[in-house]
Amino acid sequence: MKISKSFKIYIHVFSVLFFAQQLLSEVTYPKNIVVLKEPIEIKELKFQDFNLNEVDLTGKKGNIMILNFWATWCVPCKKEMPSLEKLSKKYPEILIYPINLEKPNQDKTKKFFTDLEISKLNIYFDPEFSLVKLFNMRGVPTSILIDKNGKEFGRIIGEVDFFDKSFIYFLKKYL
């Protein structure tokens, strides 16, 4: 029995699509990522840089942003920070703002980054806890995910490996 060329092509295409679907369906995201059904507009997005100068990202558009809230005493924060650094090196189009939630202390926060060999990320502060109130946060680490339109599209509550392939796959949908 002779199989036609078009039938062989059809079988190959079907096989590729079938196996691709199987691979994609097996991608799972960390359970602590909360994706919003409708992105939320952020009215005001202000905090301070390492030198305590105001940083105003209100209305900033064009890039995905991750606001990562952390503290020097937080063990899960310490564990996830190196993966956040790797993400920033591999994907510079994703803007990352690690915001310390303690009373501003440059020496203590700089030591935290130095001990973890974090060199690419900058240190930011929210001394009045205005962002904590704005985002109704309950603990650290918490990361707020902001889309290219400047709206919150999700958040991570607790620790995550930012360089895990499933997280990167998840983020790429928003790039």
N, C-alpha and C positions, 0 to 999 in steps of 0.2 A: 504494500500500500504506500503510495507516494503522498507526502504531506506538502501542501502548497507553501510557498515562501511567505505569503501574507499571514497564513495561519501560524507559522513559526514566529513571526514578528509579534503577532497578537499574544501568543503564549509568553514570550519574553517580557513584553510590556506588562502583562497581567502579573507575572511573577515578581517583577521589580516593584510594582505598586503594592502588591500584597505584602511583601517583606518589609517595605518601607513603612507601611501602616503598622505592622507588628512592632517594629522598632520604636516608632513614635508613640505608640500607645503605651509602651513600657516606661516612658519618661515620667517620673513622678517628681513633684515639687515638695520641698519641705512643708510639713503641716503647719508651721508657724507663719507662713506667708498668707496674708489676708488681702485678696484682690477685691477692690470695690466694683460694684456693678456699674456705677456712674462715677467718673472722676470728680473730685471735690475741688472747687476753686479755693485758693489760699489767698485770703484778704491781705495779709501782711506777713512778710518773711524776713525778719531782721534778727541778727545776732552779732556777736563780736569776734574779731580775729584774734590772733595770738597777742597782739599789742593793744588789745581792747579798743580798736577802732571799729566803728559800725560797718557791718556787711549787710547790704540791702538787696535781697534777691526777689523782692516783690515784683511780680510781672515778668520775671526772667523766663524767656522761652528759647527753644531751639535745641536743648540737650536734656537727656534724662539726668536727674539729680538724685543722689542718695544722701539724706540727712541721717547720719548715724549718731545716736545719742548714747554716751558711754560715761563711765567713771573709773578712776584709777583703782578703786577698791573692788571693782566688779570682775570676778574671775571669768565669766563667760565673755565679757568685753575683751579681756586680755587674750582669750582664746581665739576670738573671731577677727581681731584687728589685723593680723598678718594676711589673712585671705582678702581683706578689704584693700590692703596695699597691693597685693598681686592683681586684683581686679583693676585698680587705677592704672597700673603699669601696662596691662594688656589692652585695656579699653579706655584710652584717654578722652574719648568723646563722652564718657559717663563722668559727670562732675560729682565728686564725693566731698562731703563736708562732715568730718568727725567733730561733733559738738560735745564738749565736756560739760557735765551737769553738776559740777562742784563749784565752790567759790573759786574764782580765777586764781590760779597759782601756776605761773609759767614754769618754775623749777620742777614742781611735782609732775606736771603733765609732760614736760619735755623729757624727764627721766623715764616716764612710762613708755614713751615712743622710742627712746634710745635703747632701753632694755629689750624691747621687742624688735629692734632694728628696723623701725619704721622711718623711712627717709623721704618718701614721695608725698605723703599726706601732710596737710597743714592741720594745726590745732585751732579749734574755735571754742567759744564759750557762750553760754546763755545764762548770765549771772542773775537775771531777774526771773528766770523760769517762764518767760513769756511764751516760748515755743512749747514747753511742757503743757502749759494751760491750753494753748491754741490747739494742739493735737490730742489733748485729753489722754496723755500718756500715763501708764501705770507703773512702769519700771524700766530698768536698763538690762541689757541693751534693747533698744527699739530703733528701727530704721524706717524712715518715711520715704516712700518711693514717689518721685514726682516725674510726670511725663513731659514731653517736649512742649506742651502747651502751658506748663507751669501749674498743673493741677495734680493733687495727690491721687494716684491710681491704686496704691496699695501700701502695705506696711508689713514689717517683719517684727514680730513680738518675740523677743528672746534671741538666742544665739543662732547664727547660720554660717555656713561655709560659703562665703561670697564667690569663691573660685570653683565651687562644685559645678560640674557640667550641667546638671539639671537647673541650677539657678541661672547660669549664663544663658542657657537655652530659653528659659523663662524671660529674662531681660531682653534678649534679642528680638522678641516679638514687639517690643516697644521702641526699639532703636530706629 
